[in-house]
Amino acid sequence: MKKLDLEKIKEFYLDEGKTMDEIVKLMGVSRTTIGRRLKKLGIRQKDKIESLDKNKITDLYVNKKKSLEEIGKLFNIGSYTISKVLKEQGIEITRFKHLSDEERIINLYSEKKISPYKIAKLFNCSIHPIYDILKRNKIKSFPNGFFNKGKQSPIKGLTKETSISVKKISEKMKGRKITWGDKISKTRIEKGVAKGKNNPMYGKKRPDWAELKKQKGYEEKRIKAMLKGLMKRPTSYEQKICDLCVMHKLPFIYSGNGAFLIGLKNPDFKHKSLPILIEVYNDYHHPEDYEEKRREFFSEYGYKTIFINEQEVTSKNWENICLNKIQEFTR
């Protein structure tokens, strides 16, 4: 972890009057880190705000139509701090103060077909307020790739010998292990599976989730499939009870792999003939009232539940403890 000079931060912030963003660039750390160090030094950002001429800031923003960035430069502070001062004064912050600005943005996008990214550059702002204006005015968006149509990719034809950026990427990827995802993607590209009529979803409508849920047995089928693929089953604790049942011929079947559900919940073991269940669990992943709630839930369906906790299944004498507990319950 990078060790920061607290006195230097204090000097930048109080003596030199630098903004948080300026200190971040000088120190090479995040804004949050600088904020924490100022708090450690007992310096509150609020003190800086209180020392500002709020009336002058309000006048510059409301009457002289200065932007947050321009006001920030005059006071040598960030635009975020200026926005906080204005909000305290009850002044609504708007990126574009005039209707003509919005009209111009709409015209640039709809008529001149300039991308939101380039419009944001023209207005010296982020892309988000541009999208907000277009959405608020219900302007129909152009399809994906419209603004790049006919343009050649800036990296097309470049190699690690001719481009520094491609060389950096190549060095970063060197020695990287090929994942199953990479192999699948490569196979799909080679076979052309993802293109046109070869795509398994070609011409098909994606099923509606709400409609699927209404289908009888769908939810149970989904949960079983999810449990099967979600984790390795049985767990080490469940395996111990599996071995115990085989060794002592206990009439229980393992069902923790999603093979058996009660009210869309999956018990770990089920008695072959009686309505008795076994639940094996660890303390870390379960709340204190786990046994109480689980017992109450299964009892609504007419089942009794034996609970074997982590302490019991991991103790030195675990076999006798668990065996006695199960046998006493089933007598």
N, C-alpha and C positions, 0 to 999 in steps of 0.2 A: 504493500500500500504506500502511496506517495505521501511523504511527510511534508506538511505545509508550514510555512513560517507565519505564525499568527500575527506577529508584530507588523509584518509586511502587509498583510490583509487589512489590518487596522489602519495603517498609514495610507494605503490606497483609498480606503473607503471614507475615512474621516478627514485626513489632512489634504489629500489630493482631490477629494470629491469625485472619485471615479464611480461609475455605475457598476451594478452587479455583473452585467454582461461584459464590461471592459475587464473587470477583475478575473472573470472566468477565462477569457482569452489569454490574459497575462499568466495566470497560474496553471492553465491547462487541465482544469477539473470542471465538474458540473456545477450548475447554479445552486442545486440542492446542497452540495458540499460547502460552498461558500456561505450559504445561508446558515448552515449548522455551525460553522466556525465563528460567524458573527454573533450568534446566539451564545456560544461558549464564552466569548469575550464580553458578554453583557451588553452588546450593541444591538439596539432594536431598529429595524427599518422604519418603524412607526415614528421614531424620533426625527428621522430625516424628513418624513412627510409633514410632520407638524411644523418644521422650520421653514417650509416653503410658503411663498406668497400666493395663497389660494385664489384671491381676487384677481390677481394678474393672470394666472393660469386660465381661469374661467373666461376672462375678457379676451385672451388670445384665441381660445378655442371657439367661443360662441360668437363674438363680434368680429374678430379679425380673421376668422376661418382658417386658423393655422392647424396643421395636422398634429397628432400626438407625437410623432417623431421629431417634427420641427420644434415643438415646445420643449421636448426632452433635451434637445441639443442646446437650447437657450439656457436651461437650468442645469445642464450637465448631469442629467439623470435619464433613466430608461423610460420608454413610452408606457410600459406597464404601470410604473409608479404614477405617471400623469393621469392614466385612466382611473386609478384608484382615487386620486384626489378629486377628479370630476364626478365620480360616482358618489363620493361622500357629500358633494355639493348638490346632489340630486339631478345631475345633468346626464342625459342619455347619450351614450357613446354610439356614434354612427360612422362607419368607414366612409360612406359617401353622403355628404351633407345636402347635396342638391339633386333634384329630380333629373336634371340634365345629365348628371353623371350616370344614373341608371339607364336613361334613354340611350346614351352613347354606348354603354356596355352592351345593351340589347342589340343595338344597330351593328356594332362591330362583330358580334357573334352571329346574328341571324342573317344580316344582309351581306356583310363583307367576309363572313365565314372565317373569322380569326379565332384560333383556339383559346379556351379559357386561360391556359398557361401564359400565352403571349399577352392577353388582355391584362392579366394580373401584373405582368412586368411593366406594362404601360402605366398602370395606376400605382405602381410601387407598393403592392400589397400581396398577401398570400392568395392562393387559388380559391380558398373556401368562401370568402364573401362574394366572389364572382358567381360561383355555383348557387349560392343563397339567392342572389338577385334573379338569376335565370329560373330557379325553381319557384320563387315567390310570384313571378310574372307569368308562370306556366308556359315558358318557352320550350318548345320541343327540342330535345337534344339530338345531335347528329349521331349516327351509328359509330360503334367502336372502330378505330382505325381510319376514320374519315379524314382527319387532318394530316395523317401520314401517308395517305394514298399517293402512290407514284413516287414517293421519296425513297431513296436508297438508304439502307441502314448505315449509320456512321461507322460501324465496326466491320461491315462486310468487306471481305478480302484481306483484312488485317491479320498478321501473324505475330507470334512472340518476337520474331526478328525485326519487325517493322513498327511495332506498337508497344509502348511502355505499359499501358493499361492491360493489354492482352498478355504480356509477359508476366505481370503481377498475378493475374488470375491463374495462369498456367502454373506458376510456382506454388500458389496457394493450393491448387488441386493436386499437385504432384504427391504421390504416395497415399492419396486418399483411398480408403476402402470402398469398393463398389457395393452398394446396398442392393437389396432385393428390388427396391423401387426403381433404381437405375436399370437393372436387368429387364424388368417388366416394360419400362418405357422404351428401351432399346428394341425389344422384341416387337412391341406394338408398332413402332415406327417402321421397322424392317418389313413387317407383314402388311403394313398399311391398314391395321385394324381400326385405328381411330378416324380414318378418313371416309367420307361419303357413305356408300351403301355397306361398306365393311364394318362400320360402327354398329355394335349391337343395339344402340338406341335410335338408329336411323328410322325416321318416320313414325316413331312411337312417342306418345305423350307421357311425360313423367307422371307417375301416379300421385294423386293428391293425398297428403298425409292424413288429413281429417277424415277422408273417405275410407282409407285403409283401416283406421282405428275402429270404424263402425263394423267392419267385417267380423263375423263370429270366429273366435279362436285366434285372430291375428295377433293380439297383444301377448297372449301366452306363447305363441310361436316365436315372436320377436324376442321376448325375454329369455326363452330357452336358448335361442341362437346367440344372443348377446353373452349369456353366462358361459356358454361353451367356448366362445372365442376370447373372452375377456381375460381369463387368468388360468394358470396351471392348476388342474384339479386331479386328485385331491391335494390339499395342502399337507404340510408335514404333520400337523396335529391330527387332521382327518385320517391320514394314512395310518397313524398309530392306532386309532379306534377301528379302522378297517382290519388291521392285523389282529387286534384283540378279538373282534367278532369272529374271525376265521379260526383263531387258536382255540377259543372257548365255545365255538359253535353257537354264538348268540344270534337270535333270529332277526337281524337287522340288515337292511340293504342300503348301500351308499347311494344317495340321491343328490349330493351337492354339486353335481355337474349340470344341473338344470333339467334332469330327467323327470323330476316330479315337482309340481308346483301346488301350493295351497293358497288360494286367493292371490295369485301372482307373486307369492313369496316362496323362496326355495329353501327347504330344510336340508340339513346335512345328511341325516339318516332317517329311514322309515322302517317301522316294524313290518314284518312280512304279512301278518294277519290282524294285529291289533292297532287301534288308533294312537300309537305312541311314536314320538319323534326324538331324535338326539341332535342337539346343537352344540358344536365345538367352536369356541371363539377365543381370540386374544383380547387383552384389555386395551391395547393401544388404539385399535380401530373401532372400538365400540363404546357408546356412552354408558354411564353408570346405571341407567334404568333399562338397559338392553334386555335383560332377562324378563323383567316385569312386563314390558311392552310386547315382547315376542311371545311370551306365555299367554298373555291376554288375547293376542291376535289369533294364535292357533287354536285356543280354547273355543273361540267363536265358531270354528268349523268342527268341533268335537274331538280335538286332538290334545293329548297330554304331552308335555315336553320335558326331557331330561337335559339339563345344561351342564356341560363340562368346560370349565374355564382354563385359562392359561396356566395358573398355579398347579392345578390338579394334573394336567396332561404333561407338565414339564418336571414334576417332582421326581425324586429318585425312586419312590415307591408308586409311581403313576399307574402301573398295571393293576395292582390290588385296589387302589383308590377308585379308579374308573370302573373296574369290574364289579366291585361291591355296590357302587352307586347304581349301575344299570340293573344288576340282579335284584336289588332291594325294590327298585321301582317297578319291575315287571312281575314280581311275585303275586 
